Amino acid sequence: MTKPLPIRLGINIDHVATLRNARGGHHPDPLRAAEVAIEAGADNITAHLREDRRHIRDDDIERLITNLTVPLNLEMAATPEMLAIALKTKPHAACLVPEKRTERTTEGGLDVYGQANLLAPYVAKLGDAGIQVSLFIAPELREIEAAARIGAPAIEIHVGPWCDALAEGRAREADAEWRRIVAGASAAHELGLEVHAGHGLDYSTAATISGLPQIVELNIGNYLIGEAIFVGLGESVRRMRASMDGARAMLRQSDTAAAVSGGA
């Protein structure tokens, strides 16, 4: 059995920038949101610099790089423009994601299997610059194997379909999606990949997925920014941190109990 490691919480601050940009000006400031999230228990900060700059802007990335006390995870499309920005700013990590101007949010995972020749040079160049690369993919074996083949050290499993099915009461579909996530996390771990997860998580689903020992990082944004309207950003992050840590502690206790029982 995989020994559960501590689980990291990454907070995506994109939609703080969305709110700022809706009116213009400088408020609310994504950097301030990042600082509040860190104080409340975030292990890293995620920001997606889109081609159309609909939320995070270039100066946000520069200020985050300069001022953050925790790692920055730059979500980016695999384009020459974004590669140049990443190599210039040198974030701790970069997560390659698919991107379309017409989408409201990221709609699916990368087609690593079909676009391996396109993606491999980006993985290599980012890695050579000391930037930890992850690929945002569906929990499908061929995508996971392709990620390993092109040298990505980590993947982020797109768990949106599972979260959506649960929220909409589609129990049978949710169960099928959950089985895919469990199998995908296990396969990725066996291939030596670090396994992250994100997209659509709330307190409950984050606690559930924290019970998978192979997953070492969750990246969460929209739900917590929405919750912040009612309870404040710091409190929403603290509740998420407690939900994840509680589930991880239960996993460790069950492993300990199994070990004691097995050695009896």
Summary of the structure (lengths in Angstrom):
residues: 264
radius of gyration: 18.1
end to end distance: 17.7
largest distance: 65.2
contacts: 885
relative contact order: 0.14
helix: 53%
strand: 16%
